[in-house]
Amino acid sequence: MTPRILVVEDERAIQLALSGLLRRQGYEVEVAGSGDDALAALVDGAFDLVLTDLALGRGPDGMDVLRGAKERRPECAVVMITAHGSEAIAVEAMKAGAEDYVPKPFDNDEIRMVVQRALDRTRLERENRLLREQIQRQYGFENLIGAGPSMQQVFQTLQKVAETDLTVLVLGESGTGKELVAQALHNRSSRKDRPFVAVNCAAISRELVESELFGHEKGAFTGADARRVGRFEAADGGTIFLDEIGDMAPETQAKVLRVLQERSFERVGGTKPIAVDVRVVAATHRNLPREVAQNRFREDLYYRLKVVEIGLPPLRDRPEDVPALAQRFLEQVSERLGLEKKRLGDDSLARLARHGWPGNVRELHNVIERAAVLSAGATIEESDLNLGSDARGDASGPANIDGLVFSEAKKIAVEQFERAFLLQALRRTGGNISRAAESVGMVRQSLQQKIRELGLRSEDWGNES
């Protein structure tokens, strides 16, 4: 879109020179010969920039035009033209919201440069604002879909803690949307305009994790050819999301604990403490109390992290949300890829509701994305979903792992095997947990824990005797 510029100048010769210069630059230009004309033009039209002389003869002057422009069009840039000796007034104009000023006498190159710089800056601010609004729409609580009581409880907790600096621990199986929750917390906080830095602790090797988190000094180890800023330092003023923190090595856990306690750390190979102001949101699919009991996770760090604990339910426990989630994903992928609008047929919706979703929301997203691209008609049918046999994630068919990375696919396959294996043992013993545990070589407590982790329900195997 061609930028629109309002030139406000009471001297006819200068008015013609400025308007002609800017039109030759490709701008759409309107002129006003007085402050009153300028204020009237600002009411009637939208401008990207106002170029106004400070002195405009009778009536409103350039400062009045500046205030009127900012009142009516806050996003509009204003550049002042000042006479020799009025630099002090120009500074006051800058404080009042002017983008820049040009002292007389000026040349054409100076006008072109100042106008272009002002337009570039306002365009960048507008794009950043639109991006923030887009992020808010994507990650705001209203876009975390959940009609059932478990998700409603999650929303209530998020609403209460989002604007605080409390440390939050998000628990849930892989694919339930833990990072989405962390991002939503950040975007609803006072830190929303500062960095959001996500770190997958399970994806970084033990040898490099401390360098990734805390940075390193030049020469700290072989290959450290320059100083590196770590993730905590990069997140200063914002939020750091430590995903899969349950997989973090004990020695690194100690350093994370220090950051939480002292709000400072040292780079690898460094001796100078670096102060940092970050909000920490951590997440894991592991059972941290059990990890603590088995000395795999520090108890003091666990209690530092769980100031607020949010548990995300697996998708199989909230089937009422599947249709809405599927429809949302379908709309998103269609918009992103420029696909024609499609709808989910009744048979496909019923099939989605019956599926066990071992990969949770991430698996549903992948299924919908693939179906949206590969389906032939305007309606996505059951056959387009490619979900295999009609099952709820137990022994009746392989999990859908197409499109997942190896670690995710392996976890889904292992979980499906565990579900099928343990359900078979529980059904064989009529739901007697003690006898089922003995038959598969487990202690009762371990089997009970595994039942909770896998989301198995008594109705799946019958009542315990």
Beta strands, then each sheet from edge to edge (+ up, - down):
strand 1: 4-8
strand 2: 28-32
strand 3: 49-53
strand 4: 77-82
strand 5: 100-103
strand 6: 168-171
strand 7: 196-200
strand 8: 239-243
strand 9: 264-265
strand 10: 274-275
strand 11: 279-284
strand 12: 308-311
strand 13: 343-344
strand 14: 379-380
sheet 1: 2+ 1+ 3+ 4+ 5+
sheet 2: 7+ 8+ 11+ 6+ 12+
sheet 3: 9+ 10-
sheet 4: 13+ 14+
end
